[in-house]
Amino acid sequence: MLEGVLQKLDLSNGLALLISSPGGDGLAAERIINVCRSYSRTGEYWAIVPAKAKSAATMICFGASKIIMGATSELGPIDPQVAAPDDATLRIFSVFNIVKSYEDLFSQAVKEKGNLEPYLQQLSNYDAREIKEFRAALSLSEDIAIRTLASGMMRDMSEKDIKDKIKIFLTPERTKTHGRPIYAKEAADCCLEIELKDVTDRFWEVVYELNIRTSSFVSGEATKCIESKNHSFFASARRS
């Protein structure tokens, strides 16, 4: 849908992408970055965050040459999450924390000189194959973020420096939980190119109103909406 809209636009002066999303798949984010850069005649795009661009949506913002935010705009950690059934509910776990807890237990077991049984009991709850997949998922998320920034707004930095700068986005060690907001000042402190707009600015009022109207439409009539000034594509919400 995004590509369909961009095909119909004159992007000779570039592209500004207003994005509102709780997140999703990292590979989809990587594809969206490629689409936006490919169709923009300048090879770059701006990301405008009226409210929340979390998780994989934060990755899309990483692909921009500039991120335009207000005081209440939220980016967020990009570490992968996994859903697991727990009785009648579905619980969400941090992949980083699962791998970290496994590695901590394994390390303690190796160092233990006495009774290993408590460690073996706890380690039996983990599947080594899953841990390997989780490590790969963490590595993929980090790789997408670093490669994206290295080819964009942080092109003058080494990959090691980029990783150090965006550490707050890569692990929950600072934010503690995946959903915690990372606001404009913290994002700017990571050397991201942030343009902070006053929430009373007329530009921001228009951006906020557009976001509210679109969010209302998506929460009722559609599950996804992508539009420009003259063209609109949306996925209809299923009716029961």
C-alpha positions in Angstrom: 0.0 0.0 0.0 2.8 2.4 0.8 4.5 1.8 -2.5 1.2 2.3 -4.2 0.8 5.7 -2.7 4.4 6.7 -3.4 4.1 5.7 -7.1 1.5 8.4 -7.5 3.5 11.3 -6.0 6.0 13.8 -7.2 8.8 13.2 -4.8 11.4 15.3 -6.6 11.8 17.4 -3.4 11.9 14.4 -1.1 9.4 12.6 1.2 8.0 13.3 4.7 6.5 10.2 6.3 4.1 10.7 9.2 4.1 7.5 11.1 1.9 6.2 13.9 2.4 2.6 14.9 2.9 0.4 18.0 5.5 -1.7 16.0 5.6 -5.0 14.2 8.1 -7.0 12.2 11.7 -5.8 11.9 12.1 -7.2 8.3 8.9 -5.2 7.3 10.5 -2.1 8.8 13.7 -2.7 6.7 11.6 -3.0 3.6 9.7 0.2 4.3 12.9 2.1 4.8 14.1 0.8 1.4 10.8 1.8 -0.3 10.9 5.3 1.2 14.6 5.9 0.2 14.1 4.4 -3.2 11.0 6.5 -4.2 12.3 9.8 -2.7 14.2 11.6 -5.5 16.6 12.9 -2.9 17.3 9.4 -1.6 16.2 10.5 1.9 13.0 11.0 3.9 11.9 12.7 7.1 9.9 10.9 9.8 7.2 12.8 11.6 6.1 11.2 14.9 2.8 12.7 16.1 2.3 10.3 19.0 3.9 6.8 19.0 6.4 5.1 16.7 7.4 2.2 18.8 9.6 -0.9 18.3 9.8 -1.7 14.6 8.3 1.7 13.8 11.3 3.2 15.6 13.5 1.4 13.2 11.7 3.1 10.3 12.5 6.4 12.0 16.1 5.4 12.1 16.0 5.2 8.3 15.1 8.9 8.1 17.5 11.8 7.7 15.6 13.7 10.3 12.9 12.7 13.0 10.4 15.4 13.7 8.9 15.1 17.2 6.8 17.0 19.8 7.3 17.0 23.5 4.9 14.0 23.9 6.1 12.0 20.8 7.4 8.5 21.7 10.0 6.3 20.2 10.9 3.0 21.9 13.2 0.1 22.4 13.6 -2.2 19.4 14.6 -5.5 21.2 12.3 -8.3 20.0 9.4 -9.6 22.1 7.9 -13.1 22.1 4.3 -14.2 23.0 3.8 -17.3 25.1 0.6 -18.9 26.4 0.1 -18.8 30.2 -3.1 -20.7 31.2 -5.9 -18.7 29.5 -3.8 -15.6 28.8 -1.0 -14.7 26.4 2.0 -13.2 28.1 4.7 -11.1 26.3 8.3 -11.7 27.2 11.5 -9.8 26.3 13.7 -12.0 24.1 16.7 -10.2 25.6 15.6 -11.1 29.2 15.0 -14.7 28.3 18.5 -15.1 26.8 20.0 -13.1 29.7 18.4 -15.3 32.3 19.5 -18.5 30.5 23.1 -17.3 30.2 23.1 -16.2 33.9 21.8 -19.6 35.1 24.3 -21.4 32.8 27.2 -19.3 34.1 26.2 -19.9 37.7 25.9 -23.7 37.1 29.4 -23.8 35.6 30.9 -22.0 38.6 29.0 -24.1 41.1 31.2 -26.6 43.0 28.5 -28.2 45.0 24.9 -29.2 44.3 24.0 -28.6 40.6 20.4 -29.9 40.9 18.7 -26.5 41.4 20.4 -25.1 38.3 19.6 -28.1 36.2 16.0 -28.0 37.2 15.7 -24.3 36.1 17.7 -24.9 32.9 15.4 -27.7 32.0 12.7 -25.0 31.4 14.7 -23.7 28.4 15.1 -25.1 24.9 18.7 -24.6 23.6 17.3 -24.4 20.1 14.9 -21.6 21.0 17.7 -19.7 22.8 19.8 -19.9 19.6 16.8 -18.5 17.6 16.3 -15.7 20.2 20.0 -14.8 19.9 19.5 -14.6 16.1 16.5 -12.4 16.5 18.4 -10.0 18.8 21.3 -9.9 16.4 18.9 -9.2 13.4 17.2 -6.3 15.2 20.6 -4.8 16.1 22.0 -5.3 12.6 19.0 -3.6 10.9 19.2 -0.6 13.2 23.0 -0.2 12.9 23.1 -0.7 9.1 20.2 1.7 8.6 21.8 4.4 10.7 25.2 3.8 9.1 23.7 4.5 5.7 21.8 7.5 6.9 21.9 10.0 9.7 24.9 8.4 11.3 26.9 7.7 8.2 30.0 9.4 9.6 30.2 7.1 12.6 31.7 3.6 12.9 29.3 0.7 13.5 30.8 0.3 17.0 30.1 3.9 17.9 26.6 3.7 16.5 25.9 0.6 18.7 27.2 2.5 21.8 25.1 5.6 21.0 21.8 3.7 20.6 22.3 1.2 23.4 19.1 2.5 25.1 17.1 1.3 22.1 18.8 -2.2 21.8 18.2 -3.6 25.3 15.8 -3.1 28.2 18.6 -2.4 30.7 17.9 1.3 30.8 14.1 1.5 29.9 13.3 -1.7 32.0 10.3 -2.5 29.8 9.7 -2.6 26.1 6.8 -0.2 26.1 8.5 2.6 28.0 8.7 5.8 25.9 12.0 7.3 24.7 11.3 11.0 24.3 12.9 13.6 22.0 15.7 14.6 24.4 16.9 11.1 25.1 16.8 10.3 21.4 18.8 13.4 20.6 21.3 12.4 23.3 21.8 9.2 21.2 23.0 11.4 18.3 19.8 10.9 16.3 18.9 13.9 14.2 15.8 15.2 16.1 13.8 18.3 15.3 11.7 19.2 18.4 8.5 21.1 17.6 6.6 23.2 20.1 3.3 21.6 20.8 1.6 25.0 20.4 3.1 25.4 16.9 0.5 25.5 14.1 2.3 22.8 12.2 2.2 20.5 15.2 -1.5 21.2 15.7 -2.2 20.1 12.1 -0.1 17.0 12.5 -1.8 16.1 15.8 -5.3 16.5 14.3 -4.4 14.4 11.3 -3.1 11.7 13.6 -6.3 11.7 15.7 -8.5 11.5 12.7 -6.5 8.7 11.1 -6.3 6.8 14.4 -10.1 7.0 14.8 -10.6 5.7 11.3 -8.1 2.8 11.8 -9.6 1.9 15.2 -13.1 1.5 13.6 -13.4 1.2 9.8 -9.9 0.0 9.0 -6.9 -2.0 10.3 -4.4 0.0 8.3 -4.5 3.3 6.4 -1.8 4.8 4.1 -2.6 8.0 2.3 -1.2 11.1 0.7 -3.0 14.4 0.0 -4.7 12.9 -3.0 -4.6 9.2 -2.7 -5.7 6.7 0.0 -5.3 2.9 0.5 -6.7 1.1 3.5 -7.3 -2.4 4.7 -10.9 -2.8 5.9 -11.6 -4.0 9.4 -13.3 -7.4 9.5 -17.0 -7.4 10.6 -18.3 -10.1 12.8 
